[in-house]
Amino acid sequence: MGTEDNVIRFVIGVFVSLGASFMDALGLNILKLDHVKESSRENQRGDCSRPLWHIGLYTYIASQLIGSTIALNYLKTQWVAPLGSVALIFNFIFAKILVGTKITRKDVLGTFVVVASVIWIVVFGGMYNGQDPEESLSLESLKILFVRPIFIIYFSALNILTFGGLFISLWSKNSKHFMLNQKKMKRMVGLMFSVEGGLLASETLLLAKSG
């Protein structure tokens, strides 16, 4: 009965994660579509006055709040984040359909590597047949783990890197003193914001599962 229950919980968690990835990619590409349409207008409107922007933003937020929160109740922490990478596949589909983004061979190869890595983590990350250590952790045990010097050093370094990078990203976005051309600058700032999002997401996932 216990094994069947674990299988059911795993299936529910996987479907929730896939649904969240679907909404994630859909929301982001609706936002991208809105920006593309707005950039071609002579009199551009603010973000809050564009209905399409609201739809994309709220869809993306819902995918993060609902999807990850529910999935954490059914899956191990080390499974939730990798399964979220499936959003890359949905992102390709929506980017092609909604925005008309050209998909290159490198994009396909990179996505294949990510998906293969996800499968590897999910398959071999669940080979431990004993009691799940996460289920036996109490609040007192978590407090002891959180005050260990090695964790304090790690978490402090991660936060310095995260918020330092966020500050640099915001400053770079508004700075006009760089020698890089505008196209390279936009790509660099976009990459930095993506890294920041990943770091913040990992911290949120850790704290949410701990709660």
C-alpha positions as CSV (number, residue, x, y, z in Angstrom):
1,M,0.0,0.0,0.0
2,G,2.9,2.3,0.9
3,T,4.5,1.7,-2.5
4,E,1.3,2.4,-4.4
5,D,0.8,5.6,-2.4
6,N,4.3,6.7,-3.3
7,V,3.7,6.0,-7.0
8,I,0.4,8.0,-6.9
9,R,2.1,10.9,-5.1
10,F,4.9,10.8,-7.7
11,V,2.5,10.9,-10.6
12,I,0.5,13.8,-9.1
13,G,3.7,15.7,-8.5
14,V,5.0,15.1,-12.0
15,F,1.7,16.2,-13.6
16,V,1.6,19.3,-11.4
17,S,5.2,20.2,-12.3
18,L,4.5,19.7,-16.0
19,G,1.4,21.9,-15.7
20,A,3.4,24.6,-14.0
21,S,6.0,24.4,-16.7
22,F,3.3,24.8,-19.3
23,M,1.9,27.9,-17.6
24,D,5.5,29.2,-17.0
25,A,6.4,29.1,-20.7
26,L,3.0,30.4,-21.8
27,G,3.2,33.4,-19.5
28,L,6.7,34.3,-20.5
29,N,5.9,34.1,-24.2
30,I,2.7,36.2,-23.8
31,L,4.9,38.8,-22.1
32,K,7.4,38.6,-24.9
33,L,4.6,38.9,-27.5
34,D,3.3,41.9,-25.7
35,H,6.7,43.6,-25.8
36,V,7.2,42.8,-29.4
37,K,3.8,44.3,-30.3
38,E,4.3,47.3,-28.2
39,S,7.8,48.1,-29.6
40,S,6.3,48.5,-33.0
41,R,3.8,51.2,-31.9
42,E,4.6,54.8,-32.3
43,N,2.9,55.9,-29.0
44,Q,4.0,53.2,-26.6
45,R,1.9,52.5,-23.5
46,G,3.1,51.7,-20.0
47,D,3.1,48.1,-18.9
48,C,0.2,48.4,-16.5
49,S,-2.1,49.8,-19.3
50,R,-1.6,46.7,-21.6
51,P,-4.1,43.8,-21.0
52,L,-1.8,41.3,-22.7
53,W,1.0,42.2,-20.3
54,H,-1.3,41.5,-17.3
55,I,-2.3,38.1,-18.7
56,G,1.2,37.0,-19.3
57,L,2.4,38.3,-15.9
58,Y,-0.4,36.7,-13.9
59,T,-0.1,33.4,-15.8
60,Y,3.6,33.3,-14.9
61,I,3.1,34.2,-11.3
62,A,0.4,31.5,-11.0
63,S,2.7,28.9,-12.4
64,Q,5.3,29.8,-9.7
65,L,3.0,30.1,-6.7
66,I,0.6,27.3,-7.4
67,G,2.8,24.8,-9.3
68,S,5.9,24.7,-7.0
69,T,3.9,24.9,-3.8
70,I,1.7,21.9,-4.7
71,A,4.5,19.9,-6.3
72,L,6.7,20.2,-3.1
73,N,3.9,18.4,-1.2
74,Y,4.2,15.3,-3.5
75,L,7.8,15.3,-4.8
76,K,11.3,15.4,-3.3
77,T,13.0,18.7,-3.4
78,Q,15.7,17.4,-5.8
79,W,13.0,16.5,-8.3
80,V,11.0,19.7,-8.4
81,A,13.6,22.0,-9.7
82,P,14.9,19.7,-12.5
83,L,11.3,18.9,-13.6
84,G,10.8,22.7,-14.0
85,S,13.4,22.6,-16.8
86,V,10.8,20.9,-19.0
87,A,9.5,24.5,-19.4
88,L,12.2,24.8,-22.1
89,I,10.3,22.4,-24.3
90,F,7.1,24.3,-23.9
91,N,9.0,27.6,-24.3
92,F,10.2,26.4,-27.8
93,I,6.7,25.6,-28.8
94,F,5.2,28.9,-27.6
95,A,8.1,31.0,-28.8
96,K,7.6,29.6,-32.3
97,I,3.8,29.9,-32.3
98,L,3.3,33.2,-30.5
99,V,6.4,35.2,-31.2
100,G,7.8,33.5,-34.3
101,T,11.2,32.9,-32.8
102,K,13.6,31.1,-35.0
103,I,14.8,27.9,-33.4
104,T,18.4,26.9,-34.2
105,R,20.2,23.6,-34.0
106,K,22.1,24.8,-31.0
107,D,18.8,25.5,-29.2
108,V,17.6,22.0,-29.9
109,L,20.9,20.4,-28.8
110,G,20.9,22.5,-25.6
111,T,17.4,21.5,-24.8
112,F,18.2,17.9,-25.4
113,V,21.1,18.0,-23.0
114,V,18.8,19.7,-20.3
115,V,16.0,17.1,-20.8
116,A,18.5,14.2,-20.6
117,S,19.9,15.7,-17.4
118,V,16.4,16.0,-15.9
119,I,15.7,12.3,-16.7
120,W,19.0,11.3,-15.2
121,I,18.3,13.2,-12.0
122,V,14.7,12.0,-11.6
123,V,15.6,8.3,-12.3
124,F,18.8,8.0,-10.2
125,G,17.7,10.6,-7.6
126,G,14.9,8.3,-6.5
127,M,16.9,5.1,-6.2
128,Y,17.2,5.4,-2.4
129,N,14.7,2.9,-1.0
130,G,14.9,3.8,2.6
131,Q,12.9,6.3,4.5
132,D,13.0,9.8,2.9
133,P,15.2,11.9,5.2
134,E,13.0,14.9,4.5
135,E,10.0,13.2,6.1
136,S,11.9,12.6,9.4
137,L,13.1,16.2,9.8
138,S,11.5,18.1,12.6
139,L,11.6,21.8,13.2
140,E,14.2,21.5,15.8
141,S,16.4,19.5,13.5
142,L,16.0,22.1,10.8
143,K,17.0,24.8,13.2
144,I,20.2,22.9,14.1
145,L,21.0,22.4,10.4
146,F,20.4,26.1,9.6
147,V,22.8,27.4,12.3
148,R,25.7,25.2,11.2
149,P,28.7,27.3,10.3
150,I,29.1,25.6,6.8
151,F,25.4,26.4,6.0
152,I,25.7,30.0,7.2
153,I,28.8,30.5,5.1
154,Y,27.1,28.9,2.0
155,F,23.9,30.8,2.4
156,S,25.6,34.1,3.1
157,A,27.9,33.7,0.0
158,L,24.8,32.7,-2.1
159,N,22.9,35.8,-1.0
160,I,25.9,38.1,-1.6
161,L,26.2,36.7,-5.0
162,T,22.5,36.9,-5.7
163,F,21.8,40.4,-4.5
164,G,25.2,41.7,-5.8
165,G,24.4,40.3,-9.2
166,L,20.9,41.8,-9.0
167,F,22.3,45.2,-8.2
168,I,24.8,45.0,-11.1
169,S,22.0,43.9,-13.4
170,L,19.8,46.8,-12.5
171,W,22.7,49.3,-12.7
172,S,23.8,47.9,-16.0
173,K,20.3,48.1,-17.4
174,N,20.1,51.9,-16.6
175,S,23.7,52.8,-17.2
176,K,24.8,54.6,-20.3
177,H,28.6,54.4,-19.7
178,F,29.3,51.0,-21.1
179,M,31.3,50.6,-24.4
180,L,29.2,47.6,-25.5
181,N,26.7,48.1,-28.2
182,Q,23.0,48.0,-27.2
183,K,22.3,44.6,-28.6
184,K,25.2,43.0,-26.6
185,M,24.2,44.9,-23.5
186,K,20.6,43.7,-23.7
187,R,21.8,40.1,-24.0
188,M,24.2,40.4,-21.1
189,V,21.6,42.1,-18.8
190,G,19.0,39.5,-19.8
191,L,21.4,36.7,-19.0
192,M,22.2,38.2,-15.6
193,F,18.6,38.6,-14.7
194,S,18.0,34.9,-15.7
195,V,20.8,33.8,-13.4
196,E,19.4,36.0,-10.6
197,G,16.0,34.4,-11.1
198,G,17.5,30.9,-10.9
199,L,19.4,31.8,-7.7
200,L,16.3,33.3,-6.0
201,A,14.2,30.4,-7.1
202,S,16.6,27.9,-5.6
203,E,16.6,29.8,-2.2
204,T,12.8,30.0,-2.3
205,L,12.5,26.3,-3.0
206,L,14.8,25.4,-0.1
207,L,12.9,27.6,2.4
208,A,9.5,26.5,1.1
209,K,10.3,22.8,1.5
210,S,11.8,23.5,4.9
211,G,8.6,25.0,6.0
